[in-house]
């Protein structure tokens, strides 16, 4: 969303990679090639929905990352 990247973004990206590897795709992968469409889909997709059917730790990682503020350090 145009904010400076931080440690939380690394954790969130790791969660999305894990979801991709488990599912074989992510919902915004096939969206139109516009950045705003992908952002809108990411904002509308919650961690529980993205990781449904897989161990809860994957959703917990994404939820933790999304709840962090820019200055917060992730609980590694």
FENQUI-V808027 format. One line per field, one symbol per residue. ss: DSSP state (H for helix, E for strand, - for the rest). phi: phi as a letter, one per 40 degrees, with the letter a starting at -180 (. if undefined). A space follows every 50 residues. Layout:
# FENQUI-V808027
ss: ???
phi: ???
This chain:
# FENQUI-V808027
ss: ------HHHHHHHHHHHHHHHHH---HHHH----HHHHHHHHHH--HHHH -----HHHHHHHHHHHH---------
phi: .gcccadccccccccccccccccgabdccccdccdccccccccccccccc bdgbdccccccccdcccccdcccccc
